[in-house]
Amino acid sequence: MKSLLARVSIDWYLLAIVGMVVLASILPARGEAAEHVGLATKVGIALVFFLHGAKLSREAVIAGMIHWRLHLVVLGITFVVFPIAGLGVAALPAWITPPALAAGLVYLACLPSTIQSAIGFTAIARGNVAAAVCGASASNLLGIVVTPLLVGALLSAEGGVSFSSVEAILWQLLAPFVLGQIVHPFVGGFMKRYAKPLQLVDRGSILLVVYNAFSGAVVAGIWSQVSIPDLVRLTLICLVLLAASLALSVWLARARGFSAEDEATIVFGGSNKSLAAGVPMAGALFPAATMGFVLLPVMLYHQFQLMACAAIAQRYAKRAPSE
């Protein structure tokens, strides 16, 4: 039993996110409490993007442009192929794609790649870690601008997000990030020394956004509009999207003649979607009543990508490195 428990890796942060969903389902914020939680959520979103800006060095921003062929492939999958696929899935008949969750699938498709997961899996797979660091940073930097614009373009026709609100949101996300970049030379050392406590602030803000999102969704009746069959169909859709993105990443890497190390970087960068960036962005892009519907596909996909990519990284690690 001890050896079995030792092999089971529990992501306590994911459990905490699920806990926020359960808490919001039992005790959602209502009335004046909802207003206070909403204000705290906006402050938390600004804080998250300020911390990202303050942590990321100028060198990392510049280095993101060096391995341009690899980055173009990853960014093409992330911000071109995925949104097209998400829009196609959302347009499927209601008996395939639950209408209440269609906007969430489009939003999922528009998100940037992960940073920690993509780099971590690349390292396990003995891939090009330097390119993974630069590519993930570039994806998240571009995502601050590209994701709201894509969401606005793809969902504005359905009344999801207007271009005027996207413009305001870009300022809400960009201003704290740019401010973080400005003060980075002065606080960079502080950010490194206190990385763990600051990570608690970062993650705590995201937990607050999740609670606020599902509180609004519960008040709006999410669990009466999303049934068990809907969740089953959403699970299958997320698995198909993940499998398709993994297969496409492998094919493109081999068709373009990349090394085995670069292939691993492309696979994990192209197939992963960032929960850390997706949650606060959703808090800025969508009203509280619809945020829970939007975040549900993101949370499911994120869990599946962790499990699948962990197994794939171990498989890559067993291959002989290319010269």
N, C-alpha and C positions, 0 to 999 in steps of 0.2 A: 504493500500500500504506500509506504514512504517513497519507494522508487517511482511509483506511478505519479504521485503528487509532485515529485521533483521534476518530472518531465512535462507536467502541465504548466504552461506559462499563462498566467492570468493577467490580463491588462486591466488593472484596477481603475484606470481613467475611463475606459470604455464602460466599465460597470457603474462608475459614478455618473456618466452621461445617461445610461439607462435608468439609474436611480432618480435623476432629475425628471425624466419622462414619467416615471411612476408617481413621484411626488406631485408633479403638476396635474396628473390624472386624478389624484385623490384630493389635493388641496390647491386648486388653481388660484392664481392671484386675480382678484376681482375688484371693481370699483376703484377707490382711492389707492388701495394697495397695488393694483395693476399699474396705476400712474407712476407710483414711486419705483416699482420694479422696472418699468419702461425707461424712466430717466436714468436709473442705475445701469441699465443695459447699454444705453447710448454712450455713457461715460466709459463703460467697460470696453466697448468696441473701439473707441478712440484710443484707449490705453493699449489695447492689443496691437494696433497698427503703429503706435508710437514706439512700443518696445521692439517690434520687428525692424523699424527704421533705425533705432539706436543700436541694435545688435549687429546689423549687417554692415561690414566694412566697405569702403569705396573700392578697395581692391577686388572684393568679391563681385561687386556690380560690374566692374570693367572686365574681369576675367570671364564673365558669362558670355562674352562675345568671341572668345578665342576658338573653340572647337565648333565652328559655325555649322558644318555639315551635320554633325550629330544633333546639335540644338535645333536646327531647322526641322529635322525628322520628328523629334519629340514635340516641338511646339506645333507642328502641322497636325499631329495626331490629337494633341490636347485641345487646340483652339479652332481646328477646321473640321477634321473627321468626326470627332466626338459630338460637337454641336449639331452637325448634319444628322448623325445617327440618333441623337436625342430628340431632335425635331421629328424625325421619321417615326420613332417609337411613340411619341406623344400623339401622333396623328392616326395611330392604329384604332380599330373599332373598340368600343367601350368594353366588349367582352374579353379583350386582350389587355388593354391599358386602362386601368381605373381612371375615369375623368378627373376625380379629385386629386390624383397624384401626378397627372400629366405635367403640370408646371414644374413640379419637383424634379422630374426626370430631365426636363430641359435644363433646369438650373444645375443639376449634377453634371450634365455634359459640358457645361460652360466653365466649370471650375478649373483652376490651375492644378498642377501636380503637387504631390506632397514634398516636403523637404526631408524630415527625419526618416520616414519610411523608405523613400526612394534611395537615399544615401545609405541607410543601414542595410537594406537588402542587396544593394550593389556591392557593399563591402563584403558581406557574407558570400556572395557569388564570385568574389575575386574579379570584379569588374573594374571599370575606369572610375574610381572614386572621385578624382579631381574633376572630371567632366560631370559627374553626377551632382557634385556640390554646386558647380557653376550653372548647370542646366536647371536644377531645382530652384536656385535663387532667381535665375532669369525668368522662369515660369511664374513664380510668385510675384515678382516685380511687375511683369506684364499683366498678370491676373488682376492686380489692383485696378487697372484701367480697362483691360480687355473684357473681363468677366461681366462687369456692370453694363458695358456697351452691348455685348452679345445678348445678355438677358433682356435688355431694353429692346433690342432689335427683334428678338424672337418671340417675346411675350407681350410687347406693347399692343399688338393687334388683338390680343385676347383680354386686354385690360389688366395684365399682370403688373407691368412696370411702364411708366411713361418716360420719354426722353428727358423731360424737365426734371423729374425726380432723379434720374440717373446722373444728370449734371450736378445736382446738389449732393448726391451720394459720393460722387468722385471727389468732391471737395472734402466731404466728411471723412473719407478713407485716406485720401492723399495728403491732406494737410497734416495730420498727426505723423504720417510716415515721413514726409519731407522734413518736418520738425525734428524727428528722431535722427534722420541723416545729418542734419545741420549740427546737432549736439553730439554726434557720435565721437568726434575727436576728443571731446572733453569727458564723455561718460563711458567710452568703450571699455576701459580697464575695469570700471565699476561693474559694468554689465557682465564681464567675464568672471569677476570674483564672486558675484552674488547671482550666478546663473540659476541655481536651484531655487532660491527664494523667489526670484523674478518669474521663474517658470510656474510657480504656484499662483502668482498673480495672473499670468497669462491664461492658465487653464481654469482658474476660478472664474475669470471673466466669461470664458466660453460656457462654463456650466450655468452661469447666470443667464446667458443668452438662450440656452436650451430650455431652461425653466420658463423664461418669459415666452418663448415661442410656443411651447406646448400648453402653457396656461391659456394663452389666447386661443389656441386651437381647440382645447377642451371646452372652453366657454362657447366656442363657435360650433361645437358638436362633432369633433373629428372622429370620435369612436362610434358615433352613430352613422357617419358617412363612409367610414373605412371599415369593411367587414373582414373576417378571417379569409374568405376567398380572395379579396382584394390584396391582402398581405401576401398570400401565396403567389398570386400573379406578379406582384411587385418583386418578390424574391427571385422568381424565374427570370424576369426581365433584367434585373441587376446581374444575375449570373451569366446571362447571354451577352450583355454588354461587356462584362469583364472578360469572358472567354474570347470574344471578337477582338477586343483591344489588345489582348495578349498575343493572339495569333497574328494580327496585323503588324504589331511591333516586331515580332520575330521575323516575319516575311520581309518587311522593309529593311531591317538590319542586314539580312543575308543577301537580299537582292541588290543592295547598294554597296556590298563588299566590305562591311565593317568587320572589325576584329571581334573575337569572342568576348573580350572585355567591354568593348563598346556596345555589343549586342545586349549584354546584361544591363548596361546603363539605359539603353533605349527602351528595353522591355519594362523596367520598373518605373522609369520616368513617364513613359507614354500611357501606361495602363492605370496608374494611381491617380486618385482624386483627393484633394486636401480637405479633410474635415476641419482642421484648425483654421483654414482660411474661409471655408464655406459657411461655418456657423456665424461668425461675426458679420460677414458680407450679407447673409440672409437677414440678419437683424437690421441692417441698414437698407436693404432693398425692398423688403416685403412688410406689410402690416402684420401686427401680432396675430390677428385672427387667421392668417394664411400661412404663417411661418412654419407651424408644425407639419402641415401637409408638404411643404417644400423640403423640410429637413429629413423627413422619414426616408426617402430614397437615398439621400446622402449618407445617413447613418448605416443603413443596410449595406450599401455598396462598400463603404469603408471597412466594415467588418469582414466582408468576403474577400476584399483585396489583401487584407493582412494575412488571412489564412492561406490563400492561394499563393501569394508571393513568397511567403515563408517556405513553402514546400518547393517552389521553383528555384529559389535562391540556393537551397541545399543541393538541388540537382545540378545547377550550374557549378557549384563549388567542387563537385567531383570530376569535372572535366579538366583536361590538361590545359594550362594557359597557353595562348598563342604567342609566338615570338614577335 
